[in-house]
Amino acid sequence: MKMKFLVILILFLTFIGCVTIEKTSESELIITRRDSDDYLKTYINIDGGNRIRIKPGERKVYKISNGYHIINFKRPEWNGTKEYAGFIEGTGLISFECENERVEIVFRAMQINHFNDYNMVKKTSLIQQNLQTPSKDIAINKTYNTLKLLIPDGATIAIMDIIPSNADSNFIQEELTVLFVNSKKYKIVDRQTLNTVRIEQHFQTLGEVSDETAVSLGQFLGADVVITGNISGAIPNRRLRLRAIDVKTAQIIAMSSEDI
């Protein structure tokens, strides 16, 4: 009986050891493209491998070995016709080392010959990471789920800057954009277009945008719905409050309020 128990124990410990090795012998690579312009086709390759297209709002996840890696972002070179002359190499080149880590790369492909923000790299340990979902991510997903219930399918949406304008609010705005784009149910006004129209029409750029101003800006953008709001309070008691406004009627059609 004791021998049987020891055999079972050894097998169990061996299994646990194998699982542990499997979880920690490789790293994870996440690449996210944060823009909505499908005209600018963008490709990546990992360590010189096959070219992979990454679409607007798309998030790709890969298992990679521990060690040194090179990620090359490529853009087809426009030659003035409907054909592409080749690929522009090296405009988006990232190299990094990882050891049982999650590596997150975020970029925005907004211009023909180069990439903006392609070097936004974040690394977190896969061994010591907190398994709980960050409250900010929970708030973003809850906000999206609340707003989408009352925003009609097919609507063109303009997501305004969230006040105050800082790293957190920019992150939330970008993540909401990704969720709405990936749903394939809505048309999302590109952030660069939003900023350009706001500057050209001399709309207020500092402080919270009033509902009236948001509606006017939405009309210039050809949007059906504008999303605006703010982050209030101080850590650890902060709230993300957003509202979706119908541009035609200027009525609030949905509101959300979540802890972050």
N, C-alpha and C positions, 0 to 999 in steps of 0.2 A: 504493500500500500504506500509506504514511504517512497519507495523507488518510483512508483507511478506518479506520485505527487511531484517528485524532483524533476522527472522528465517533462511533465506538463509545465512546471515553473520555468525550466530552461527554454522550452519552446516559446513560452509566452514572452520571456525577456528577449529572446532572439528576434521575435516578431516586432516588439517595441523598438529594439535597436535598429531594425531595418527601416521601420517607419520613420524614425528620427533621422536616419541617414538620408532617406528619400526627401524629407522635408528641408534638410539643411545643406544638401550637396549641390544645390543649384540656386541661381538667383532668378528674379522675375523682372521683365522689362515691360513698361507700359508707355505707349506713345499715343498722345492725344493731339488732334488737330482742331484748333479753336477758331474757325471762321466758317462762313456760309457761302463762299464764292466757288461754285463748282466749275466755273470757267477756267480757273487756274488749277490745272491737274498737277498733283503732287505725288511723288514716289519716294520710297525709302529703300535702302538695303542695309542689312545687318552683317557686318564683317565680310563685305564683298559678296554676299549671297544674291539670290534672285531679287529682281526689282519687284516691290510690292506697292500697289497704289493705296494711298490713304485719302479718304474722302472727307469733305467738310463735316465737322462735328464727330468724326469717327474716333473710336478708342480701341487700340489694338494691344493685346496682351501676349507676351511670349515668355517661354521658359528659356533661360540662357545659362550657360556654364559659368562658374565662378572664374574671375580673371579679367583680362583686358579686352575691351570691345570697341569697335568703331561703327558709328551710325552715320550714314550718308544720306542727306535729303537731296532729292533731284527734282529739277523742274524742266519740262520740255522747253527747248529753245525755240522761240517763235521767229520764223524767217520772213514774215510779211505775207505769207500765203496761208492756205489752209493746212499746209504740211509742217511738220516739226523738223528742224534741221539737225537736231541732236539733243543731248542732255547737258545742262549746265551742272558741272560737278563742283563740289567743294564749297558751294555757297551755304550749305547747311551741314557742316561736318562736326560731329561730336565724338569725343573719345572719353572713356571712363573705365575705372576698375571697380569690380564689385566682388563681394564675398558674403554669400548668404544674405543678399539685400534685395529690396524692391527698388528699382530705379525708374523714376517717372520723368518722362520728357514731354514738355508741352510746347507747341509752336503754333504760330499763326501765319498762314501763307497768304499774304495780302498784296504782294507786288510781283511783277513778272520776273525780275532778275535776282531777287534775294528774299530771304526770310526774316521776319521780325520775331523776336522773342524765342528763337529756336533753342537758345541755350538755357532755358528754364529747366534745370535738372534738380530733382529731389530724390534723396536716397534714405531709405529707412530699413532697419534690420528686420529680417524675417524671423529671427530667433527670439529677439526680445521685444518685438512689436506688441503694442496693446491690441488685443483681439476685439475690443469693443469698437463699434463704429463711432468716429468723432461726432460730437453733438452738432457741429456745423453741417456735416454731410446729411445727418438726419433731418435737420431743419430745412435744408435745400430740397430734399426729396419730398418732405411733407408739404412744403410750400408749392412745389410743382404739382403734386397730386391734388391739392386744394384748388389751385387756379385753373387747371386744365378741365376740371369738371364743368365749369361754367363758361369756358371760352369755346366758341363754336369751332368745329373741325374746319380746316381750310382757311382760317383767319390769318391775316398778315399781322404779325406782332412786332412791336418795337419795345425792347426792354431798356428802359431809361437807367441812367446812373443811379446807384443806390447811395444815399447820403448817410454819414459822411463818406467822402471819396477817399478810400484807403485800400490797403492790400486785401483786407477782409471783404469789403464791399465789391471790389473788382473781381475777386475770386467767386463770390456768390453770383454776380451777374454773368460771369463766364460759364459757370456750372449750370445755371438755369438755361442759358442759351443752348448748351450741349444737350440738355434733356429735351427741350422743345424741338430742336433740330432732329434729334435721333428718333423722335416719336413719328416722324414723317407725316404728321397731321397738320402742320402749320408752316407758314412761310415766315421766316425771321429776318427782320431788317438787319443788315450787317452793321457792326458797331462803328466801323470807319465811315460808312454812309451816314449814320446817325450823327456822328461828330461833325462831319462836313456840313450837313444841312443846318445843324445848330449854329455853327460858326457863321455860315453865309446869311442866315436869317437873324443873326444877332440875338438868339435866345439866351436866356440866363444860363450861365455855366457854373456859377458858384452858389452854394446853398441849395436847399430843397426846392425842386420844381413844383409849382402849384398844379392842381388838376387842370386848370384852364390852360396853362402854358403847355402841359403835357399833351392835351388834346390838340392844340394848335400845331405843335411839332409833329404829332401823329398825322395830321392832315397833310402837311408838307411831304411827309414820308410815304403817303399813300397807305398807311396802316389802318387796320380795322380796330385793333386793340393796342393800348399802351399799358405797360406795367411799370409802376413807379412806387417808391417807398423809402424806408429808412431803417437804420439800426439805431436803437435807443438803449439807454442804460449803460452800465459799466460792468466789466468782468467781475464776478462770474454771473451777474444778473442782466444779461443782454437779451433784447428781443428783436427779431427780424419781422418787420411789418410791411407787407406789400399789398397793393391793390391793382386790379385790372380794370381799365376804364374803356367803355365803348366810345370810339372816336365820334361816331355819328350822333349819338344821343348825349354824350358827356356824362353818362351815368356809370357809377361803379357797379360792375357786374360780378366781381368776386374779390374777397379779401382773405388774407392769411396773416397769422401772428404766431411765431414760433420762437422758443428759446434757442439761443446759440451760445 
